[in-house]
């Protein structure tokens, strides 16, 4: 369940956003000030906060540092009706992950939330990377090929992965998969199908695995 915090002093807009997100299956808390958003974060964990730039009292940008202290990996999106390049740059410098210009439609809202959360999850997982473990896992050509095939096909059953990588010895291939799982690059979903972790995706995108 994705937990969303909205701080917006326009009641109609705030309720409209909450209704849209609840229909998408998100858990939503909505408040009318930055101070109330900080108080909410002291009580609960949120995946993302949507903060109006201009509210009575503290601005959305001013609240970012307080929210970061409470939850360093929460995504933060600033909402403003007066977006300029300077506004966006200032918000980003002070810790915002995205800036949205009002008015916006529901699809832009949902896409921005999904993208911001995904980027934050990637940042969190890359901070947890053990470089030695990753480099050891990538030292073998079969493991590199496994990552490339999972990057191409997104998810694969064990036998399909064996065939694509070109390994007939299942015991040998199981060993290599265990090394990739131990390094946090590969995992199995609830159906036991192999997929890349966020760390695996990051490594695949940022390393030459040829």
Backbone torsions as a table, in degrees:
resi	resn	phi	psi	omega
1	UNK	NA	124.6	178.6
2	UNK	-86.7	127.3	-179.8
3	UNK	-101.5	122.9	-176.3
4	UNK	-116.8	135.2	175.0
5	UNK	-112.2	127.5	177.6
6	UNK	-115.7	126.1	172.8
7	UNK	-119.1	106.1	-174.5
8	UNK	-151.0	126.6	-175.9
9	UNK	-86.2	-5.9	172.7
10	UNK	-85.4	105.9	-172.4
11	UNK	-58.7	-45.7	-177.3
12	UNK	-62.6	-44.8	179.6
13	UNK	-64.7	-43.1	-178.7
14	UNK	-60.8	-45.3	-179.3
15	UNK	-69.5	-35.1	178.0
16	UNK	-63.9	-44.7	177.4
17	UNK	-61.7	-44.3	-179.6
18	UNK	-61.6	-42.5	-179.8
19	UNK	-63.2	-43.4	179.9
20	UNK	-60.5	-46.3	-175.4
21	UNK	-72.0	-35.1	177.7
22	UNK	-66.2	-35.3	176.2
23	UNK	-65.9	-26.2	177.0
24	UNK	-83.3	-2.6	177.9
25	UNK	95.0	8.7	178.4
26	UNK	-82.0	150.8	171.5
27	UNK	-90.2	121.6	-171.6
28	UNK	-121.0	134.4	168.1
29	UNK	-116.2	127.8	179.1
30	UNK	-122.9	134.5	-179.1
31	UNK	-133.7	169.0	-173.4
32	UNK	-109.2	10.3	179.8
33	UNK	-154.7	159.9	177.3
34	UNK	-65.7	-37.1	179.8
35	UNK	-62.4	-40.1	178.1
36	UNK	-68.1	-32.7	177.3
37	UNK	-65.3	-42.1	178.3
38	UNK	-63.4	-42.9	178.6
39	UNK	-61.8	-39.9	179.0
40	UNK	-64.0	-39.5	-179.9
41	UNK	-69.5	-22.1	175.5
42	UNK	-72.4	-22.4	-177.4
43	UNK	-101.4	-28.6	-173.6
44	UNK	-136.4	160.3	174.2
45	UNK	-96.8	131.7	178.1
46	UNK	-121.6	147.4	176.9
47	UNK	-81.7	-29.8	-177.7
48	UNK	-154.3	145.1	174.9
49	UNK	-120.5	131.8	175.0
50	UNK	-107.3	113.4	-171.5
51	UNK	-117.9	124.6	172.6
52	UNK	-65.0	139.8	-178.8
53	UNK	-67.2	-49.4	-174.9
54	UNK	-109.3	112.3	175.2
55	UNK	-135.3	161.0	176.3
56	UNK	-63.9	136.9	-175.1
57	UNK	86.6	-138.7	-177.6
58	UNK	-67.5	140.5	176.1
59	UNK	-80.3	166.2	178.0
60	UNK	-60.7	-41.6	179.9
61	UNK	-65.3	-40.0	179.6
62	UNK	-64.2	-26.2	-178.1
63	UNK	-79.6	-17.0	-172.1
64	UNK	-58.0	-46.2	-176.4
65	UNK	-62.1	-38.1	177.6
66	UNK	-63.9	-42.7	-179.1
67	UNK	-67.8	-37.5	179.3
68	UNK	-63.5	-36.4	178.2
69	UNK	-64.4	-35.5	-178.7
70	UNK	-79.4	-35.7	-178.5
71	UNK	-149.6	92.9	-174.5
72	UNK	-61.8	-24.8	-174.2
73	UNK	-106.6	13.8	173.9
74	UNK	-77.5	132.1	176.0
75	UNK	-73.2	145.9	-179.5
76	UNK	-130.5	127.0	177.0
77	UNK	-120.1	128.1	177.2
78	UNK	-92.8	132.7	178.1
79	UNK	-106.3	130.5	179.3
80	UNK	-150.6	145.2	175.1
81	UNK	-89.9	-5.0	-174.2
82	UNK	-124.2	46.3	-176.0
83	UNK	-69.1	128.3	170.4
84	UNK	-130.2	171.3	176.6
85	UNK	-59.5	-42.4	-179.2
86	UNK	-63.5	-40.8	178.6
87	UNK	-60.8	-47.1	-178.4
88	UNK	-64.5	-45.0	-179.5
89	UNK	-62.0	-43.6	-180.0
90	UNK	-62.6	-43.9	179.9
91	UNK	-62.7	-43.3	-179.9
92	UNK	-65.3	-41.7	179.2
93	UNK	-60.3	-33.6	-177.0
94	UNK	-91.7	9.2	169.5
95	UNK	113.6	-0.4	177.7
96	UNK	-71.4	146.2	177.6
97	UNK	-91.1	-27.9	179.4
98	UNK	-153.4	159.7	173.9
99	UNK	-126.6	129.4	178.0
100	UNK	-115.1	135.1	179.6
101	UNK	-93.6	127.0	175.5
102	UNK	-82.4	144.5	-3.2
103	UNK	-80.5	155.0	177.7
104	UNK	-135.0	158.1	179.9
105	UNK	-94.9	172.6	-173.3
106	UNK	-64.5	-36.6	-178.0
107	UNK	-67.1	-39.2	177.2
108	UNK	-64.6	-41.2	179.2
109	UNK	-59.7	-49.7	-176.3
110	UNK	-67.7	-42.7	179.2
111	UNK	-62.4	-42.9	-179.8
112	UNK	-63.3	-42.0	178.8
113	UNK	-62.8	-48.3	-179.0
114	UNK	-60.9	-44.4	-178.4
115	UNK	-66.0	-42.2	-177.8
116	UNK	-65.3	-41.4	179.0
117	UNK	-66.4	-42.7	-179.5
118	UNK	-61.9	-42.9	179.4
119	UNK	-63.9	-36.9	179.9
120	UNK	-70.5	-39.2	177.1
121	UNK	-62.8	-39.4	178.5
122	UNK	-64.0	-43.5	178.1
123	UNK	-61.0	-42.4	-179.6
124	UNK	-63.4	-45.2	-178.0
125	UNK	-69.6	-35.1	-179.9
126	UNK	-70.2	-27.8	174.5
127	UNK	-67.2	-25.1	-178.5
128	UNK	-91.9	1.5	-177.8
129	UNK	-67.5	134.5	171.1
130	UNK	-96.3	104.5	-173.9
131	UNK	-56.6	-41.2	-178.4
132	UNK	-61.8	-43.0	-179.9
133	UNK	-64.8	-41.0	179.5
134	UNK	-65.2	-47.4	-178.1
135	UNK	-64.0	-37.3	177.2
136	UNK	-63.3	-40.9	-179.8
137	UNK	-66.3	-34.8	-176.4
138	UNK	-84.9	-4.5	-177.5
139	UNK	-69.5	-19.0	-176.5
140	UNK	-100.8	134.7	-176.4
141	UNK	-64.8	-34.7	179.4
142	UNK	-66.1	-36.8	179.6
143	UNK	-70.9	-38.3	177.1
144	UNK	-63.6	-42.1	179.3
145	UNK	-65.6	-35.6	177.6
146	UNK	-61.5	-44.9	178.5
147	UNK	-62.1	-42.2	-179.0
148	UNK	-64.8	-40.9	179.3
149	UNK	-66.6	-39.5	177.6
150	UNK	-69.0	-33.1	176.1
151	UNK	-65.7	-34.5	-179.7
152	UNK	-78.0	-45.4	-172.0
153	UNK	-97.3	-8.7	177.2
154	UNK	73.3	-50.3	177.5
155	UNK	-149.1	139.6	-175.2
156	UNK	-144.3	143.0	171.5
157	UNK	-74.5	159.5	-176.2
158	UNK	-54.3	-49.0	-175.7
159	UNK	-66.3	-37.2	177.6
160	UNK	-66.7	-39.1	178.7
161	UNK	-65.5	-42.2	175.8
162	UNK	-55.9	-47.3	-176.9
163	UNK	-64.3	-45.0	-177.3
164	UNK	-68.3	-36.4	179.6
165	UNK	-78.4	-24.5	177.6
166	UNK	87.8	40.2	179.7
167	UNK	-117.2	124.4	179.1
168	UNK	-93.0	-25.1	-177.7
169	UNK	-85.7	102.4	-175.3
170	UNK	-67.3	-34.1	178.6
171	UNK	-64.3	-43.6	178.4
172	UNK	-62.5	-43.0	-177.8
173	UNK	-68.9	-35.9	176.1
174	UNK	-57.7	-39.3	178.6
175	UNK	-60.4	-46.3	-178.8
176	UNK	-65.8	-38.2	177.3
177	UNK	-63.8	-38.6	178.1
178	UNK	-62.1	-38.8	178.8
179	UNK	-65.5	-39.4	178.1
180	UNK	-67.3	-39.0	178.1
181	UNK	-67.6	-40.8	179.3
182	UNK	-62.0	-35.4	179.1
183	UNK	-79.2	-5.3	178.7
184	UNK	78.9	21.4	-177.7
185	UNK	-96.3	-27.7	-176.2
186	UNK	-132.3	147.4	175.9
187	UNK	-145.2	168.9	173.2
188	UNK	-110.1	138.0	177.6
189	UNK	-82.2	-172.0	-175.7
190	UNK	-63.2	-19.2	178.2
191	UNK	-97.6	12.9	179.2
192	UNK	66.3	20.8	177.6
193	UNK	-91.6	137.8	-176.6
194	UNK	-79.2	134.9	177.6
195	UNK	-141.4	161.1	173.7
196	UNK	-77.6	142.1	168.7
197	UNK	-77.4	172.7	174.5
198	UNK	-60.1	-36.9	177.5
199	UNK	-64.8	-42.4	177.8
200	UNK	-60.1	-42.1	178.2
201	UNK	-63.2	-42.5	-179.9
202	UNK	-61.8	-46.8	-179.7
203	UNK	-62.5	-43.4	-179.4
204	UNK	-62.0	-38.1	-177.8
205	UNK	-76.6	-24.2	-170.7
206	UNK	-115.4	4.2	177.5
207	UNK	-128.1	143.3	175.0
208	UNK	-82.6	107.2	-174.8
209	UNK	-98.8	18.0	-179.9
210	UNK	-72.3	NA	NA
